[in-house]
Amino acid sequence: MVELDWKNLPFGYIKTDFNVRCTYKDGKWGELEVSDSEYFPIHIAATALHYGQEAFEGMKAYRGKDGKVRLFRWDENAKRMQRSAEGILMAKIPDHLFHDAVVKAVKLNEKFVPPYGTGASLYIRPLLFGSGAEVGVRPAKEYTFIIFVTPVGPYFKEGFNPVRIAIVRDSDRAAPLGTGTLKVGGNYAASLRGVERAHKAGYGSPMYLDAKEKKYIDEIGAANFFGVKNNTYITPKSESILPSITNMSLIQLAQDLGLKVERRPIAEDELSSFEEVGACGTAAVISPIGEIADLDSGKVYQYCKNGKPGPISTKLYETLVGIQYGDVEDRHSWVTIIE
Ligand SMILES: *Cc1c(COP(=O)(O)O)cnc(C)c1O
């Protein structure tokens, strides 16, 4: 294992030893290649650069108490990347190629998988983009698939503590029939103004409302939203949010705990009635929310009045993290041990 200050790792990029790459050409994927370079030579007319023909994924590898390295629901990331590829007309990556590339990238960099008990993990970033040259707006004929990994600390430095969120109304990250349901780069460029506005106002992340009516909750930064009340887990149904694998897993765990689950539009007004609210995604699992402020109307919604996350969020968080690190029984076969 390399010597790193595991407990104080940022959520940022740290160089590892290798990345893996694969090229799609003449209608088929080639062999996986290993590189020790952090750079990639790219054609100046590649569709990714001009027209944003690009999609990515985010997942993690976790080291358990037994020293073994685990992946969490990698097949769902593979499926989602296939949906992203379909959505912007890119070549799809077959499951077996996605799997082999992830395993290879993790194994080659095994010494960067943080030790058990540090709260850190190895972040895995698969990337697919149009690398073929075109000048007109049309799909490329060549694609490149790259996976790099980087060790990361817990997403929120403060740990499992309430965060503050700002509703922004002067920018949208995605339109209802646009690309919001896909993990494609353009959505994140479109979200940057909202992120900056929230930060400048002193909040951790922006909350986006639906672009059409500005009435319903869409997402929080690059995380899904959920609320809990009356023993029910409620999460938005919308045509412009990214289907989070963490949220999908929390829905299952909430049902296992005996909660009801509702997926439906959630109007901003309803925020005042929730007992607990949170943001969820791979990076932080759950970020419990202490405050949501509507920057334009001046309304403020408050939670966690004792300064602590609510009991259901805490239980869901501990169960999911426990499964990922191998401490809690994996009843739904979500975990793959890398041999
Ligand atoms: C990646 C992402 C999420 C979280 O998805 P997970 O699969 O749980 O990591 C949520 N919203 C957006 C916009 C995302 O990009």
The ligand as an ORCA input file, in Angstrom:
! r2SCAN-3c Opt
* xyz 0 1
  C     -24.237     10.665    -10.551
  C     -25.402     11.509    -10.202
  C     -26.285     11.184     -9.151
  C     -26.023     10.063     -8.197
  O     -26.064      8.806     -8.778
  P     -25.431      7.569     -8.021
  O     -25.591      6.452     -8.971
  O     -26.201      7.367     -6.786
  O     -24.015      7.918     -7.734
  C     -27.403     11.975     -8.972
  N     -27.638     13.059     -9.744
  C     -26.811     13.412    -10.739
  C     -27.128     14.611    -11.540
  C     -25.671     12.646    -10.989
  O     -24.827     13.018    -11.947
*
